[in-house]
Amino acid sequence: MDTLSGASRNVLLRAEAIRLVIFDVDGVLTDGTLFFDLQGQEYKAFHTRDGLGIKLLRQSGVEVAVISGRSSEIVRRRMELLGVERCFQGFEDKLAAFGQIKHELGLEDAQIAHVGDDLPDVPLFRRVGLAVAVADAHPHAAALAHWQTSLSGGYGAAREVCDLIMHAQGTLDAAVARFL
């Protein structure tokens, strides 16, 4: 929770307004490493704490979506397991998917957060109410973020974002208390 205490008042106010969090996949929900076997089968590793954070965030009433420039069956399956219905893959232009999700949910830019790590995330960082870069994000992306996680992508960064938003919205303590 120490990273939450380091969040500025401005970041907490932005987080309080969030109704949708959009996560990039490679470099955010994974560490960005791509594994392929000799048959071309792709493998990815996801952090379990990120998964629980996404579930808790959704239970608190905040929608979750993913937008990725790459397409992967394993990502589709992971999001299905987490109950994430809006899984946009193969979108090199992330603004197109962003517009569709925003329209479907009837949200304003200020109600949306995006978590990214690299240049394809920059257009969304410029639009959303809360732009978050993971700790190991590319410097150009990190420079445009409102907040940066202390953990790297694939190693709990998504959980930090979920905790930050629930903390700002007053739902984190109740979510944690269920397990204590």
N, C-alpha and C positions, 0 to 999 in steps of 0.2 A: 503493500500500500504506500510505500515511501514515494513512488513516482507520482501518485495522485496528489500528495501534498505539494509537489513541485509544480503542479499545473497552475497557471496564472488565473486570475479572476476572469479575464477575457475568455480564456479557453473553457473554463467551467460554465460560463454563460452560454457560449456556443454549444457546448455539449448538452446543456439542459434543454435546448430547443430541438435536439436531434430525434427524428422519428424513423429514419432509415440510415443504415450503415452499409456502404458498398465496399467490399474488399476486393483488391486485386488478388490473384492466386500466387503465381510464381514470384518468389521473393518476399511475399507477405504471409500467406498461409503455408507456404513451404519456404525452405531456405534458398530456393532458386536453382538448386542443383537438379539436372535432368538425367535420369538413368534410363538406358535403353538396353534390352537384351539383343541377341543376335537376330531374333525374328522381328525386331523393331517395336516390341512391346515396351511401353513407357511405364516407369515406376516413380512414385512421389511419396514423400513422407510428410505426414501432418502431425502436429503436436496435439496431444489429447487435452491439454489445458485450454488451448485455443478453441477446441470443439465444445468443451463445457461452457466456456465464456459465451460463445455464440448461442448455445441453447439457453443459458440464463438471460442473455440480452433479449432474445426472442420472447421468453416467458415474461419479461418485464414490460412487453408491449412495443418494443422497437423492432421494426422490420430489418431483415438482413438480405443482401443480395451479393452476388459476385459478378464481376466483369473481367474477363481475361482475353488477351489477344490470341492465346493458343486454345486449342480444343483438346480435351482429354476425357475419356470415359471414366477414368479414376476420379477426376474432379466431380463429374456428374454424380457418381455413386457416393462420394463423401458428402456432398451437399444434400443429397437425398437422405442420408443417414442423420444429418443434422437438422432436417426439416426445412432447409433453405430452398424455396420454390423458384426463386428468380436467379437462375444460373445462366448468364450470358457468356458464351464461349465463342472464340473466333472473331472477336470484335477488336480489330486493330484501332478503329475509331471508337473509342469508349464513349464519346459524347452521344453517339447514336443510341446506344443501349441506355445510357443515362436518361436521355429524353423520353424513351419509352417507359422506363420504370417510373420516372417522375410523373408522367401523364397518368399511368395506371393507378398510382397511389394518390394522385391529386396533391402533391407536395410542392413546396417552394424550395428554392436552392438552400435557404438558411436552415431547413429542416433535414438536410442530408449531409452525412459525413462520408468521406472517401479515405480509405487507407491504402497507400501505395508505396512504391519504392524506386520508381525509375521514370524516365522521360515520358512514356506513354500515359502516365498518371497526371502529368502537369496540366493538361486542359481541364480535367476534373477538379484539381486543386484550386484552379482559378475560379471555379463556379460554386463550389459547395460551401456550406456554412462552417464546416469543420474539416480541414485538410490535415491528415495525419501521415507523417512519414515514419517508417520503421527505422530503428537505430542505424542500420547499415545501408540506408537509402543512398542513392546517387546524390551528390552534392546539389545538383540543379533542382532535384525534386525536394530535397530537404529544405532548401532555401525558401521555398514557397509554402511550406507547411505551417499551420498554426501551432502544431504540437508535434513532438517527436518522441517515440517510445524509447525506453531504456534497453529493451530487448530487441534482438534482430528478428527479421522475418523467419518464420518457421520454428522459432524458439520461444514462443509465448507473447510475441508482440500483439497479436490479435486479442489475446486475453486482456492485456493492459488497456487496450482501447475500449473493450466491453466494460471493464471495471470502471474506467474513467467516466463513461457515459452514465452507467448506473449510479455511480457516486454522485455525479452532478444532478441526476434526476431523483435522488433520494431512494433508490430501489436496491442498492447494493447490500446494505446491512440485512435486509429481509431475505435476499437471495442466499447470502452466506449463512445466515442463522438456521436455515433449513438443514444444513449439514453439521451443525455444532451440537 
